[in-house]
Amino acid sequence: MRFPRLLFAVVYCSMFAVCAQDIPGANLLPFVENFTKSEYKGDNQVWDLAQGKDKAMYFANNHYFLRYNGVKWERYSLPNRSIIRSLMADGDRIYTGSYNDFGYWQRRDGKMIYTSIAQTKNCFGHDDNEEIWKIFKSGGKIYFQSFNEIFILSKNGTVEKIKFPHQISYCYLVEGTIYAATVRQGVYVMQGNKFVKKEKWTPLSGAVIHHIEKYDGHMYVFTKNHGVFVELDGQLAPWSHPFNAQLKQHVILSAKFVNGGRLVIGTGLQGLYLMDIKKGSIRHLSRENSIKNNAVLSLAVDSENDLWLGLDNGIAHIEINSPVDVFSDSSGVMGSVYALNPMPDGYVLLTNNGVFTYRNSTLESVPGSQGQVWDIYRNGDKFIIGHNDGTFVFDGNHLTKANSVNGGWEFVRSRFDGVFFQATYAGVVLYRNADNLSDPVFLKGFVKPIRNIEQNKPGEIWAADNYKSLYRVTFDRDFRTTKVENISQISGLNNDFGVKIFSYKNELFFLVDKSWFTYNAISGKLEKDVLFNKAFKGISDIIPVDDESFIVEKSGLLYVIRQNQGQFDWELIPEKYYQGKVIFENTKAYKIGERIFINLDDGFISYHPKGKTTDPGSVRVEGFYEGNLIGKATSIKNSHPVELHVISPYFGYHRPNLYYRTGDSGDYFPISQGQVVLNNLSGGNHDIGIYSFDGNSYKKLTAYSFYVRFPWYISFWMIIVYVLVIALIFFVYYRWNHLRTKQKLELQEEELRHQRKIMEMELKRENELNIQEYEKHILELEVQSKSSQVAGKSLSIAKQSEMMENIAKILESESNISRLKAEIKKVIKHNAVNRHEWESFESNLSQVHNDFVKNLTKQYPTLTSKDIRLSIYLRMNLSSKEIAPLMNISFRGVELHRYRLRKKLGLSNDENLSKFMLGL
């Protein structure tokens, strides 16, 4: 089934010879950037536009005066709210013309301020009804043109008014000469204060002229409905170009010759025509393919030699001087382009919706090709196509199915084995002849979905699985598989998803998990490549171009890479040409002549490399706080947002991708649409650096600094208050602590006094207790001593009484003196205390004084038992006379024993022996 023919009006081709000069690439559109009313918040109808000295673009947009610096749209109105019809930039002034008024705008503190010249000089009376439709400068004077009058502003500020001989449409300045195009009376030339008619331009009578310009030594006059006229030998004649007949039907509203022999014509019905007069080619931009409105009211060229269009509804920026051309299917019929190739008369486009051809501005589906198409290989004047449903051959007109090998991701020619290999859903297919694809041979033992294959020596191919792993496949001369190795797994690379194989200068490189590897044939494993990992760290994809160049994708940006004297040169393809349209892992690049073609989601781009990334130019930064430009007197509150506008002098291809970072450390952040919004700012100085990136390193372009006020609670005066409060707190604390310490010391002293009294009382009580204990002990000793004395006395008295009774009995019973004596002696001897009784007495005495005996023998171990017994008697406070009978010695013997004991104890004669014994 044939898709309906889709007119894709990139080039306006007709029956004329222009179409015969179409070549691949010539039919593509320049990149167009459209701005709608909702973006610039203005009106319909952009009557005039110009670029100022500050590189910003200015627009006369009906009731509004617009300014655009590539970052932000600004909108202003005249004090009388009248329609602005004309505009001209001169130095730092932007002159505008409106109803009964003309003046200039100047930028002050981030705002455009208007000054009216007409009102200051009283140029219009109460009954005047004029609009200024054209402003131009000549000979140091500025001219403001209405339909009936022209006002001339001289250098000294005076304004002169001159009336036209007839009502005019516009004035045109050509090489210092002013041409006044009347509505019905032809063209006049201004000479001084007079107007002289161009008599030889009679064909223009009755024609509305919308532009006059000189090109290549000839005057060109562009009329609204009568086409283009050219002055030849002083005579005006219709332009002989075949396209002139078409222009008569399209209502010419604006025109201009631009650099390189190109003519731009804006129409009221069919949009814009870009004509290369030298090459004879024409490109047509209209609502159907690029711009948003077909009525081109005004046009201008900026500093990059790119076009700006003022439309009846909207504004367009057309990069006619860019090295990038685009092809885009806005209808969505074609789908995503996965591969492409040029034909002598156009292109073959392989998409997810089938095969399409693009010839003579027409996009057409190839019958029988519907479905996912992956790859195209040029074989002479035919194309081998890898399709989801098989392998096909396309001759430019008809599509023929060659075999049923489906999912042909890649078709390559072996540089070593004289055959062709095809990577497919089910493995690698071998073809011995590209002209005969009816006999495909699969490499046996290797059934994998293979997306990418490469070869760098005979008998071996490298194959990357569509999902995971890198394989090395070897085969013999008969192409029988001898070995299949999963090299990524052998090399210990577990995260080997989406492996890319890249051949560069006869060497294979493998991109695995964003790291580069080469194969070591000795170890049989992959090894990291130092050069590529250093140069291309962190890239996500690599796209071969030719033997000298390739493309890498890094952080969403595409760079063309060339090697120059051992170094890699990076050339950025600006992101805006492919933003959001790159087909990940399916991006391909084709070198056709000097241009590189890259497939995209909705078409493709054609890029002419320049050799290096362009100079970003002089970048400047404007800071805004609460909508106002930040100046020296601006007070920025803490935590409030600050908006930075990073302004480039370029709008087109040369506009750089910029980055910023705070201070001289930290991460680099991309700048989106030239705006940086900084939130949660702390107090103090903030330094913002602006950088460009060439793929290898960041280059600082400029910096912007501003100061954020500290919050009120840490302001200068508050800091003084804090210091005073802290000082007061310390003082109060010191006084309180001093008083507290004093009270504490007093309490401690009082407590010490009490403790001292308590201790004294306790000591006194303890002493009293000790004395009581001592006295008690003494009393106990005395009691013991008295008990011992009583016991001894009782024993002695008892024996004496018994002896006396026995003697009395003997005296009564005996009369014989001799016998009486004998009996008395016998009784005395019998009644004497025997040794056993004394030993028992002494034993009891020792037990009573046991503690004393232990202390005495411990301190004086040399004492004898007699010494101990004497010590006990002395402790009992017995006198020598009382001790003598107890020890059965004489009084003299007791005194002598006492003297010896004193010597053993080491006592002087003055010390009382009994008290000493009591103290032990």
C-alpha positions in Angstrom: 0.0 0.0 0.0 1.4 3.4 -1.0 1.3 6.2 1.6 -0.3 9.4 0.4 2.2 11.7 -1.1 3.3 14.2 1.6 4.3 17.6 0.4 7.3 18.6 2.5 7.9 22.1 1.1 11.6 22.5 1.8 12.3 23.8 -1.7 9.9 25.4 -3.9 10.4 23.6 -7.2 8.4 24.2 -10.3 8.5 23.6 -14.0 11.5 25.8 -14.3 15.2 24.8 -14.5 15.7 25.5 -10.8 14.7 21.9 -10.1 17.3 20.4 -12.3 20.0 22.0 -10.1 18.8 20.2 -6.9 21.5 18.2 -5.2 21.5 16.2 -1.9 21.8 18.7 0.9 20.4 21.7 -1.1 16.9 20.7 -0.3 17.3 20.9 3.4 16.0 23.8 5.6 18.0 26.1 7.7 17.3 25.8 11.4 14.3 27.9 12.5 13.5 29.1 15.9 10.0 30.4 16.3 8.7 32.8 19.0 4.9 33.1 19.6 2.9 35.8 21.2 2.6 33.8 24.3 6.4 33.8 24.7 7.0 37.5 24.1 3.5 38.5 25.4 2.9 41.0 22.6 0.6 41.7 19.7 0.1 40.4 16.2 2.1 42.2 13.4 5.8 42.9 13.8 6.2 45.9 11.6 9.9 46.4 11.9 13.0 45.0 13.7 16.7 45.6 14.1 19.7 44.6 16.1 21.2 47.1 18.6 24.8 47.9 19.5 24.3 45.7 22.6 23.5 42.8 20.2 19.9 42.6 21.5 17.1 42.4 19.0 14.4 45.1 19.0 10.9 44.8 17.5 8.1 47.2 16.6 5.2 45.0 17.6 2.1 47.0 17.1 1.3 48.5 20.5 4.5 47.2 22.0 8.2 47.8 21.8 10.0 44.5 22.4 13.6 43.7 23.4 15.1 40.2 23.3 18.7 39.5 24.4 18.6 35.7 23.9 17.5 35.1 27.5 14.6 37.4 28.3 11.8 39.2 26.5 11.1 42.7 27.6 7.9 44.6 26.6 7.3 48.3 26.7 4.6 50.7 25.6 4.7 54.3 24.5 3.2 56.9 26.8 0.3 57.5 24.4 -0.2 53.7 23.8 -0.1 54.2 20.0 1.0 51.7 17.4 4.8 51.5 16.7 5.3 51.2 13.0 9.1 51.7 12.5 12.4 51.1 14.2 16.1 51.8 13.7 19.1 51.2 15.9 21.9 53.8 16.1 24.5 53.5 18.8 22.9 53.1 22.2 19.7 54.6 20.9 16.7 52.7 19.4 14.6 55.1 17.4 10.9 54.3 16.9 8.1 56.0 14.9 4.4 55.9 15.8 1.3 58.0 15.4 2.2 61.7 15.5 5.3 60.8 17.4 8.9 59.7 17.0 11.7 59.4 19.5 14.3 57.1 21.0 14.7 54.5 23.7 17.8 54.1 25.9 18.6 51.4 28.4 19.1 52.6 32.0 19.3 50.3 35.0 18.0 47.4 33.1 15.0 49.2 31.7 14.3 50.8 28.3 13.4 54.5 28.8 11.6 56.5 26.0 12.3 60.1 25.0 10.0 61.8 22.5 11.7 64.0 20.0 8.5 65.0 18.2 6.8 66.3 21.4 9.9 68.1 22.5 10.3 69.8 19.1 6.5 70.3 18.5 6.7 68.4 15.2 3.0 67.7 15.0 0.0 70.0 15.3 -3.4 69.2 16.8 -4.9 68.5 13.4 -2.0 66.3 12.1 -2.7 62.7 11.4 0.6 61.0 10.5 2.3 57.7 11.2 6.1 57.2 11.0 6.6 54.1 8.8 10.3 54.3 8.1 13.4 55.5 9.9 16.9 55.5 8.4 20.2 57.4 8.7 22.1 59.2 6.0 25.0 61.7 6.2 24.8 61.9 10.0 21.1 62.8 9.9 18.2 60.7 10.9 15.1 60.6 8.7 11.6 59.8 10.0 9.2 59.1 7.1 5.4 59.2 7.1 3.1 58.8 4.1 3.1 62.6 3.4 6.1 64.1 5.2 9.6 63.4 6.1 11.3 64.7 9.3 15.0 65.2 9.4 16.9 65.2 12.7 20.2 66.9 12.4 23.3 66.4 14.7 22.6 69.7 16.5 19.1 68.4 17.5 17.0 70.5 15.2 14.2 68.9 13.2 13.3 69.9 9.6 10.0 68.9 8.0 9.7 68.3 4.2 6.5 67.5 2.4 6.4 64.8 -0.3 5.1 65.8 -3.8 2.7 62.8 -3.6 1.6 60.3 -1.0 4.4 57.6 -0.7 4.6 54.1 0.6 8.2 54.0 1.8 11.6 55.7 1.4 14.7 53.6 0.6 18.3 54.5 1.1 20.6 53.1 -1.6 24.3 54.0 -1.6 23.6 57.4 0.0 20.6 58.2 -2.3 17.1 58.5 -0.9 14.4 57.0 -3.1 10.8 57.9 -2.4 8.3 55.3 -3.7 4.9 56.9 -4.3 1.7 55.0 -4.3 0.7 55.8 -7.9 3.2 58.3 -9.4 6.4 56.2 -9.6 9.7 56.8 -7.8 11.3 60.1 -6.8 14.9 60.8 -5.8 15.5 63.3 -3.0 18.0 65.9 -3.9 18.4 68.4 -1.1 15.0 69.5 -0.1 13.5 68.6 -3.5 12.2 65.4 -5.1 13.1 64.5 -8.7 11.1 61.8 -10.5 12.9 58.8 -12.0 11.6 59.1 -15.5 13.0 55.9 -16.9 11.3 53.9 -14.1 7.9 54.3 -15.7 7.0 50.5 -15.5 6.6 51.1 -11.8 3.7 53.5 -12.2 0.7 52.2 -10.2 2.9 49.6 -8.4 3.3 49.5 -4.7 7.0 49.2 -4.0 8.2 47.3 -0.9 11.9 47.3 -1.4 14.7 48.9 -3.5 18.3 47.6 -3.3 21.4 47.5 -5.4 23.1 44.2 -6.1 26.0 43.3 -8.4 25.9 46.8 -9.9 22.1 46.6 -10.7 19.2 48.2 -9.0 16.4 45.8 -8.0 12.9 47.0 -7.3 10.5 44.7 -5.5 6.8 45.4 -5.9 3.9 44.1 -4.0 2.0 42.4 -6.9 4.1 43.0 -10.0 7.1 41.0 -9.2 10.7 42.2 -9.3 12.2 44.8 -11.7 15.9 45.3 -12.5 17.6 48.4 -13.9 19.6 47.6 -17.0 21.4 50.4 -18.9 19.3 53.0 -17.1 16.0 51.3 -18.1 13.8 49.4 -15.7 12.6 46.0 -16.8 11.0 42.9 -15.2 13.5 40.5 -13.7 14.2 37.7 -16.2 14.4 35.0 -13.6 11.8 32.2 -14.1 10.7 32.5 -10.5 9.6 36.1 -11.0 6.3 34.9 -12.4 5.6 33.0 -9.2 6.4 35.9 -7.0 3.7 38.0 -8.7 1.1 35.7 -7.2 2.6 35.7 -3.6 2.4 39.4 -2.6 6.0 40.6 -1.9 6.1 42.4 1.5 9.8 42.5 2.2 13.1 41.6 0.5 16.9 41.8 1.1 20.2 40.7 -0.4 22.3 38.9 2.1 25.9 37.8 2.0 27.1 35.2 -0.4 24.8 36.2 -3.3 21.6 35.2 -1.6 18.3 36.9 -2.0 15.6 36.7 0.7 12.0 37.5 -0.3 9.2 37.7 2.3 5.7 37.3 1.0 2.2 37.8 2.3 0.9 34.5 1.2 3.6 31.9 0.9 6.1 32.7 3.6 9.8 33.2 2.8 12.0 32.3 -0.2 15.7 31.9 0.1 17.3 32.1 -3.3 20.9 31.4 -4.1 21.3 33.5 -7.2 24.7 32.1 -8.1 23.7 28.4 -7.7 20.1 28.9 -8.9 18.6 27.1 -6.0 15.6 28.1 -4.0 14.5 27.1 -0.5 11.0 27.8 0.6 10.0 28.3 4.3 6.4 28.4 5.1 3.8 27.5 7.7 3.8 24.0 6.4 7.4 23.2 7.2 9.0 25.8 9.6 7.7 29.3 10.3 4.4 29.9 12.1 2.9 32.4 9.7 3.1 33.0 5.9 2.9 36.8 6.1 6.5 38.2 6.4 6.0 41.9 7.2 9.7 42.7 8.0 13.1 41.1 8.0 16.6 41.9 9.2 20.1 40.4 9.3 22.0 40.1 12.6 25.7 40.1 13.4 25.9 36.4 12.5 24.3 37.1 9.1 21.3 35.1 10.1 17.7 36.2 9.4 15.0 37.6 11.7 11.5 37.7 10.4 8.7 39.9 11.7 5.5 38.0 10.9 1.9 38.9 11.0 1.7 36.6 13.9 5.0 35.8 15.6 8.7 36.2 15.2 11.2 33.8 13.5 14.9 33.4 13.7 16.4 31.6 10.7 20.0 30.4 10.7 20.8 30.9 7.1 24.5 31.2 7.9 24.7 28.1 10.1 26.7 24.9 9.1 23.6 23.0 10.1 20.6 22.2 7.9 17.6 20.2 9.1 15.0 17.8 7.7 12.0 17.4 9.9 8.7 15.6 9.3 6.2 17.7 11.3 3.3 15.5 10.2 4.6 12.4 12.0 3.9 10.1 9.0 7.5 9.1 8.5 8.4 8.3 12.1 11.9 8.0 13.6 14.8 7.8 11.1 17.2 4.9 11.9 19.4 5.1 8.7 19.7 7.2 5.5 21.6 7.4 2.3 21.7 9.8 -0.6 20.4 9.1 -4.0 21.3 11.1 -7.2 18.0 12.9 -6.9 17.3 12.8 -3.1 17.5 10.5 -0.1 16.5 7.1 1.1 15.2 7.2 4.6 14.8 4.1 6.8 12.4 4.5 9.7 10.3 2.6 12.2 7.4 3.0 9.7 9.2 1.6 6.7 11.3 3.0 3.8 10.8 6.5 2.5 12.2 8.5 -0.4 12.6 12.2 -0.4 12.8 13.7 -4.0 11.8 17.1 -5.3 10.5 18.3 -2.0 8.2 15.3 -1.7 8.3 12.6 0.9 7.0 9.3 -0.3 6.6 5.8 1.3 8.1 2.9 -0.6 5.4 0.2 -1.2 5.8 -3.0 0.7 8.4 -1.6 3.2 6.1 -1.0 6.2 7.6 -2.0 9.5 10.9 -1.5 11.4 13.9 -0.9 9.2 17.4 -0.9 10.7 20.2 -0.6 8.2 21.2 0.4 4.7 24.3 -0.5 2.7 25.0 1.1 -0.7 26.0 -1.6 -3.3 26.7 0.3 -6.5 23.5 2.0 -7.6 21.4 -0.2 -5.3 20.8 -0.4 -1.6 20.8 -3.5 0.7 18.3 -2.9 3.5 18.1 -4.7 6.8 14.4 -5.0 7.7 12.5 -6.5 10.6 10.8 -8.9 8.1 13.9 -9.8 6.0 16.7 -8.5 3.9 15.7 -6.3 0.9 17.2 -4.7 -2.1 16.1 -1.2 -3.2 17.0 0.2 -6.6 15.7 3.7 -6.1 12.2 2.8 -7.3 11.3 -0.7 -6.3 11.9 -2.8 -3.2 12.6 -6.5 -3.6 12.9 -9.1 -0.9 16.3 -10.9 -1.2 15.9 -13.4 1.6 14.1 -14.1 4.9 17.0 -13.1 7.2 15.2 -10.7 9.5 16.5 -8.1 11.8 19.5 -7.0 9.8 21.1 -4.5 12.2 24.4 -4.0 10.3 25.7 -5.0 6.8 29.5 -4.7 6.4 32.1 -5.8 3.9 35.1 -7.8 5.2 38.4 -6.1 4.4 40.3 -9.4 4.8 38.1 -12.3 3.7 36.4 -11.0 0.5 32.9 -11.6 1.9 30.1 -9.7 3.5 28.8 -10.1 7.1 25.4 -9.2 8.4 24.6 -8.8 12.1 21.0 -10.0 12.7 18.5 -11.1 15.4 19.8 -14.7 15.2 23.5 -14.3 14.8 26.0 -13.4 12.0 25.2 -14.1 8.4 27.8 -14.6 5.7 27.3 -13.6 2.0 30.0 -14.3 -0.6 28.5 -12.0 -3.2 26.5 -8.8 -2.4 24.8 -9.0 -5.7 23.3 -12.4 -4.8 21.8 -12.4 -1.3 19.7 -15.5 -1.9 22.1 -17.9 -0.3 22.8 -16.6 3.3 25.0 -18.7 5.5 24.9 -18.4 9.3 28.1 -18.9 11.3 27.3 -22.1 13.1 27.5 -22.4 16.9 26.8 -18.8 17.4 23.1 -18.0 17.8 22.9 -14.6 19.5 21.1 -11.3 18.7 24.1 -9.4 17.3 23.9 -5.7 16.8 27.4 -4.6 16.0 30.3 -6.5 14.2 33.9 -5.5 13.3 36.9 -7.2 11.9 40.6 -6.3 12.1 42.2 -9.5 10.8 41.2 -12.5 8.7 39.5 -15.5 10.2 38.1 -13.6 13.1 35.2 -11.2 13.8 34.1 -9.4 16.9 30.4 -9.3 17.7 28.5 -7.3 20.3 25.3 -8.8 21.7 22.2 -6.6 21.5 21.8 -6.9 25.2 24.9 -8.2 26.9 28.4 -9.5 26.3 31.2 -9.1 23.7 32.2 -12.2 21.6 35.3 -13.1 19.6 34.4 -15.6 16.8 37.1 -17.4 14.8 36.6 -19.5 11.7 38.6 -21.4 9.2 39.0 -20.8 5.4 35.7 -22.4 4.7 34.1 -20.1 7.3 33.4 -22.9 9.7 33.3 -21.7 13.2 36.3 -22.9 15.3 35.8 -21.0 18.5 33.3 -18.6 20.2 34.6 -16.8 23.3 32.7 -14.5 25.6 35.6 -12.1 26.0 33.8 -9.6 28.4 33.0 -12.5 30.8 36.5 -14.0 30.5 37.9 -10.5 31.3 35.8 -10.3 34.5 33.5 -7.5 33.2 30.1 -8.4 34.7 28.4 -5.1 33.8 28.8 -5.7 30.0 25.5 -4.5 28.8 25.3 -2.6 25.5 28.9 -3.1 24.4 30.0 -0.8 21.5 32.8 -1.9 19.1 34.7 1.0 17.5 37.3 0.7 14.7 39.8 3.6 14.6 43.0 3.6 12.5 42.9 -0.2 12.1 42.6 -0.8 15.8 39.5 -2.0 17.6 38.3 -0.3 20.8 35.5 -1.6 23.0 33.2 0.6 25.1 32.0 -1.4 28.1 30.3 0.4 31.0 31.6 3.8 29.9 35.3 2.5 29.9 37.5 1.9 26.9 39.3 -1.5 26.4 41.5 -3.1 23.8 42.2 -6.8 23.4 45.5 -8.3 24.5 46.0 -11.4 22.3 48.7 -12.8 24.7 46.5 -12.8 27.8 43.3 -13.3 25.8 41.6 -10.6 27.9 40.5 -7.0 27.6 42.7 -4.3 29.0 41.9 -0.7 29.6 43.2 1.7 27.0 45.0 4.6 28.7 44.7 7.1 25.8 41.0 6.6 25.1 40.0 6.5 28.8 41.8 9.7 29.4 40.5 11.5 26.3 36.9 10.1 26.3 36.1 9.4 29.9 32.4 9.3 30.7 31.0 9.3 27.2 27.8 7.3 26.7 28.0 6.5 22.9 30.4 6.7 20.0 29.4 7.0 16.4 31.9 6.3 13.5 32.0 8.8 10.7 35.1 8.0 8.6 38.7 7.0 9.0 39.6 10.5 10.3 36.7 11.5 12.5 34.0 10.2 14.7 31.3 11.5 17.0 30.9 11.0 20.7 27.9 11.7 22.9 28.8 13.1 26.3 26.2 14.5 28.8 23.6 14.7 26.0 25.9 16.7 23.7 27.4 15.6 20.4 31.0 16.3 19.6 32.9 15.7 16.3 36.3 14.3 17.1 39.5 14.5 15.0 43.0 13.6 15.9 45.6 16.3 15.4 49.3 15.6 16.2 48.5 13.1 18.9 45.8 15.3 20.4 42.0 15.0 19.9 40.2 18.1 18.8 36.6 18.4 20.0 34.0 20.3 17.9 30.6 20.8 19.6 27.5 20.4 17.5 25.1 22.8 19.5 22.4 20.9 21.3 19.5 22.9 20.0 19.7 21.2 16.6 19.0 17.7 18.1 17.8 18.3 21.7 15.5 15.4 22.7 15.7 13.8 19.3 18.8 11.6 19.5 17.9 7.9 19.2 20.0 6.3 21.9 22.2 3.4 20.8 20.8 3.8 17.2 22.4 7.1 16.2 24.4 6.8 13.0 26.5 9.3 11.1 27.1 9.4 7.3 29.8 11.4 5.6 28.5 12.8 2.3 31.0 15.1 0.7 32.1 17.6 3.3 28.9 17.2 5.4 27.9 14.8 8.2 24.4 13.5 8.3 22.9 12.3 11.6 19.6 10.5 12.0 17.0 11.8 14.5 13.6 11.0 15.9 11.7 13.1 13.3 14.3 13.4 10.5 18.0 14.2 10.3 20.5 17.0 10.4 23.3 17.9 8.0 26.4 19.4 9.5 29.4 20.9 7.9 32.3 20.6 10.4 34.4 23.7 11.0 37.3 21.9 12.6 36.9 23.2 16.1 34.4 24.5 18.6 33.6 28.2 17.8 34.8 31.0 20.0 32.0 31.8 22.5 32.6 35.6 22.1 32.2 38.2 24.8 29.7 36.8 27.3 28.2 39.2 29.9 26.0 38.7 32.9 23.1 40.7 34.2 21.8 40.1 37.7 18.2 40.8 38.7 16.7 41.0 42.1 12.9 41.3 42.5 12.7 42.1 38.8 15.2 45.0 38.9 18.8 45.1 37.7 21.3 44.6 40.5 23.4 47.7 41.0 25.8 49.0 43.7 22.9 50.3 45.8 20.8 47.1 45.5 20.1 45.5 48.9 19.6 41.8 48.5 17.9 40.1 51.4 19.1 36.8 52.8 17.5 33.7 51.4 15.8 35.6 48.5 16.3 34.4 45.0 18.6 36.1 42.5 18.2 35.6 38.8 21.2 35.8 36.5 21.0 36.4 32.7 24.0 35.0 30.9 24.0 36.9 27.6 25.9 35.8 24.5 26.4 38.1 21.6 25.1 35.3 19.4 21.6 33.9 18.7 22.5 31.2 16.1 25.1 28.5 15.6 27.9 30.4 17.5 25.8 30.7 20.6 27.8 28.6 23.2 26.7 26.0 25.7 27.6 27.6 29.0 28.1 26.4 32.5 28.4 28.1 35.9 29.7 27.3 39.3 29.9 29.2 42.6 33.3 30.3 43.7 36.4 28.6 42.4 35.5 25.1 43.5 32.6 22.7 43.2 30.6 21.2 40.4 29.8 22.8 37.0 26.1 23.2 36.2 24.7 23.7 32.7 23.0 27.0 32.0 19.5 26.5 30.5 18.2 29.1 28.2 20.8 31.6 29.5 19.1 31.8 32.9 20.5 30.9 36.3 18.2 31.2 39.4 20.1 31.1 42.7 18.0 30.3 45.7 18.6 30.1 49.5 21.5 32.5 49.3 23.4 33.1 52.6 24.7 36.5 53.6 28.0 37.8 52.2 29.8 38.0 48.9 28.9 35.5 46.1 31.1 35.0 43.1 29.6 33.1 40.1 32.0 31.9 37.3 30.7 31.4 33.8 32.5 28.7 31.7 32.5 27.2 28.3 33.3 23.5 27.8 35.2 22.2 24.7 34.7 18.5 25.7 38.0 18.3 27.5 38.2 21.2 29.9 36.3 24.2 31.2 37.3 27.7 30.2 36.3 30.6 32.3 34.7 33.4 30.3 33.5 35.9 32.8 32.4 36.2 36.4 29.7 38.0 38.3 29.7 39.1 41.9 27.1 40.4 44.2 26.5 40.9 47.9 23.7 39.4 49.9 22.7 41.2 53.1 23.0 39.2 56.2 19.6 38.7 57.9 18.6 41.4 60.4 19.5 39.2 63.3 23.1 39.1 62.2 23.4 42.7 60.9 26.1 45.1 62.1 23.9 46.8 64.7 22.5 43.5 65.8 26.0 42.1 66.3 26.7 45.2 68.5 23.5 44.5 70.4 24.5 40.8 70.7 27.9 41.8 72.0 26.4 44.2 74.5 23.8 41.6 75.5 26.4 39.0 75.9 28.6 41.4 77.8 25.7 42.2 80.1 24.9 38.5 80.5 28.5 37.9 81.4 28.5 40.8 83.8 25.2 39.7 85.4 26.5 36.2 85.5 29.7 37.4 87.0 27.9 39.4 89.7 25.5 36.6 90.3 28.3 34.1 90.4 30.3 36.3 92.6 27.4 36.8 95.0 26.6 33.1 94.8 30.3 32.2 95.4 30.3 34.6 98.4 27.2 33.1 99.8 28.6 29.7 99.1 31.8 30.6 100.9 29.8 32.0 103.8 27.7 28.8 103.9 30.9 26.8 103.7 32.4 28.7 106.5 29.3 28.4 108.6 29.2 24.7 107.7 32.9 24.4 108.7 32.1 26.1 112.0 29.3 23.7 112.6 31.4 20.8 111.5 34.2 22.0 113.7 31.8 22.3 116.7 30.3 18.9 115.8 33.8 17.4 115.5 34.8 19.1 118.8 31.7 17.7 120.4 32.3 14.3 118.9 36.0 14.4 120.0 35.0 15.6 123.4 32.4 12.9 123.6 34.9 10.3 122.2 37.4 11.5 124.7 34.9 11.2 127.5 34.0 7.8 126.2 37.6 6.9 126.0 38.1 8.2 129.5 35.1 6.3 130.7 36.3 3.2 128.9 39.7 3.8 130.4 38.3 4.4 133.9 36.1 1.4 133.4 39.1 -0.6 132.3 41.0 0.7 135.3 38.1 -0.1 137.6 37.9 -3.6 136.0 41.6 -4.0 136.6 41.2 -2.8 140.1 38.3 -5.1 140.6 40.4 -7.9 139.2 43.3 -6.9 141.3 41.1 -6.6 144.4 39.5 -9.9 143.5 42.9 -11.4 143.3 43.9 -9.8 146.6 40.7 -10.9 148.2 41.2 -14.4 146.8 44.8 -14.4 148.2 43.8 -12.9 151.5 40.9 -15.4 151.8 43.2 -18.3 151.1 45.7 -17.0 153.6 43.1 -16.3 156.2 41.4 -19.6 155.7 44.7 -21.4 156.2 45.6 -19.3 159.2 42.2 -20.0 160.8 42.6 -23.7 160.1 46.1 -23.6 161.5 45.0 -21.7 164.6 42.1 -24.2 165.3 44.5 -27.1 164.9 47.1 -25.5 167.2 44.3 -24.8 169.8 43.2 -28.4 169.7 46.7 -29.5 170.1 47.3 -27.2 173.1 44.2 -28.6 174.7 45.0 -32.1 174.1 48.7 -32.2 174.6 50.6 -31.5 177.8 53.9 -32.8 176.8 56.1 -29.9 175.7 58.2 -31.9 173.3 55.4 -33.5 171.7 53.5 -30.2 171.7 56.3 -28.6 169.7 56.4 -31.4 167.3 52.7 -31.4 166.8 52.6 -27.6 166.3 55.4 -27.8 163.7 53.5 -30.5 162.0 50.3 -28.4 161.9 52.2 -25.4 160.6 53.8 -27.4 157.9 50.5 -29.0 157.0 48.7 -25.8 156.8 51.2 -24.1 154.6 49.9 -23.5 151.0 51.1 -26.3 148.8 52.7 -25.9 145.4 49.7 -27.1 143.5 47.4 -24.6 145.1 49.9 -21.8 144.3 50.1 -22.9 140.7 46.3 -23.0 140.5 46.2 -19.5 142.0 48.8 -18.2 139.6 47.0 -19.8 136.6 43.8 -18.1 137.5 45.6 -14.9 138.0 47.1 -15.1 134.5 43.7 -15.8 132.9 42.3 -12.7 134.6 45.1 -10.6 133.2 45.4 -12.5 129.9 45.3 -9.4 127.6 47.9 -7.7 129.8 50.2 -10.7 129.7 49.9 -10.9 125.9 50.8 -7.2 125.4 53.6 -7.4 127.9 55.2 -10.5 126.4 54.8 -9.2 122.8 56.6 -6.0 123.7 59.1 -7.5 126.0 59.7 -11.1 125.0 62.7 -11.5 127.3 60.7 -11.4 130.5 60.6 -14.5 132.7 57.5 -16.0 134.3 58.6 -14.4 137.7 58.9 -11.1 135.9 55.4 -11.5 134.5 54.0 -12.6 137.9 55.6 -9.5 139.6 54.2 -7.3 136.8 50.7 -8.7 137.5 51.0 -7.9 141.2 52.3 -4.4 140.4 49.3 -3.9 138.0 47.1 -5.0 141.0 48.7 -2.1 142.8 50.1 -4.4 145.6 52.9 -3.2 147.7 56.3 -5.0 148.1 55.3 -6.1 151.5 52.1 -7.6 150.1 53.9 -9.2 147.2 56.6 -10.9 149.4 54.5 -13.7 150.9 52.7 -14.2 147.5 56.0 -14.8 145.8 57.4 -16.6 148.9 60.3 -14.2 149.1 61.4 -11.6 151.5 60.6 -7.9 151.3 64.2 -7.3 150.3 63.9 -9.8 147.5 60.8 -8.1 146.1 62.6 -4.7 146.0 65.5 -6.3 144.2 63.2 -8.0 141.7 61.4 -4.7 141.1 64.8 -3.1 140.4 65.7 -5.7 137.8 62.3 -5.6 136.1 62.6 -1.8 135.8 65.9 -2.3 134.0 64.4 -4.9 131.6 61.5 -2.5 130.8 63.9 0.4 130.2 62.2 2.6 132.8 63.9 5.5 134.7 63.8 5.8 138.4 61.3 8.6 138.2 58.6 6.5 136.4 56.1 4.7 138.5 56.2 1.0 137.8 52.6 0.3 138.8 51.2 3.2 136.5 53.3 1.8 133.6 51.8 -1.6 134.1 48.3 -0.1 134.2 49.0 1.8 130.9 49.8 -1.4 128.9 
